[in-house]
Amino acid sequence: MFQEIQQVEDFLANRINLGIKPGLERMEKLLTLLNQPQHNFNAIHIAGTNGKGSTLEFIKQGLQANNYQVGIFTSPSLTGLRGYILLGDRTISEHDFLTIWQKVYPAVVKLDNMNMHPTEFEILTAIAFVYFEQHTDLALIETGMGGREDTTNCVQPLMSIITNIAKDHTAFLGDTIREIAYHKAGIIKSTIPVITGELIEDATKVVNKEAMLKQAPIYRLGHHFFYRSESTAYNHRINWWEKGGDTFQFWINMMGEHQKANASIAAMALQLLNRMEAGFNIDMNKVEEAFTYVMVMGRFEIVRKQPLTIVDGAHNSAGMEAFINTVEENFSNCKRHLLFSAFKDKEIDKMLKQIENHFTTISLTTFDHPRAMQVSELRNYESDFHIELNWQEAIRQMEQSHTVYFISGSLYFISLVRSFLKKQ
């Protein structure tokens, strides 16, 4: 049995070769062997193409301000293996991780012997569920990909949230918004309320149909609840209200129109939680103050002030659109340089088309990952963009004080960049 966290990391790293395996059969069997921990804690389940992490962070801060112990399951991790699982603002401790591992590992071996090899992500999800059963008042659980066949979809939540729906992971979820919406809507449970962001018509029809089928009450931004914002140089004041119901005013410091929407979805979740019979008593005055402190790693995050350097995990076309809008809104009169890299199975051509007229200079690079854009693929773009084969050296050259530097693309790439800059 493994005694060191590095041994567990090595074991799970080898499971990456199993790839992405949609479906819940292995996960349900694994959880059965662990005595169904997913049924023994309160949860909010969050899906969406973008905005899951930010919406989760707003909800978390609101709950913590009211003295609740909040578990987090998020992906990808920007801080290593234990960064997928948090209690409040802290990653699961090595001691707790290894203690739970002793319980989970024998179940993994049993599945391996049955030729039902669980993936790395399935094992991490199981560890998270066992941890939340022991430590949390409520857990906020992000889907990994899609929803209907996602590993996390074994949980029975107090509510479901779908932040938005756009094209991503098309190889697994389908090429159309309707197909992708079908997967996201799969997290809707019978009679359990669902909150959504503003969705385009095709997505709305699919989600509404699923909610009606499951008799799940639905709360949609722009139809059931609303916001209006007033921005200053330092923050955004949000006036929030429900149709014929409560009003709420708060401030956020995160940049971008999409973050105002994410905060508004979180406000709806907290208001709804207050009305449930699950025993939560949330003071919205404390939530108002808590929202001002919300910042999310890798989401338009200032990682260096001299020179000003901002990282953003815009890894699909919808995320790139939000990123560009935020750049233009806040840095329209600045000299701007972008360093970009992403997984090659993403909509690379579309994202490059999006960025080409919004930065003074643009460099493309690669990083160490089997899914990353390779040098041979970068060469296809060298007539239009500068190519940097070494992203670390490209960052070292970011030294002009009158330039704002942006680094964007895959969240895995952003995690490498953050770690590199932290050491610098």
Helices and strands as residue ranges (DSSP letters): H 5-15, G 16-18, H 25-33, G 37-39, E 43-47, H 52-65, E 70-73, G 81-84, E 85-87, E 90-91, H 94-113, H 120-135, E 138-142, G 151-154, E 159-162, H 170-173, H 177-184, G 185-187, E 194-196, H 201-213, E 218-220, E 225-231, E 236-242, E 247-252, H 257-275, H 284-291, E 301-305, E 308-312, H 317-331, E 335-341, H 348-355, E 361-365, H 375-378, G 379-381, E 386-388, H 391-396, E 403-409, H 411-423
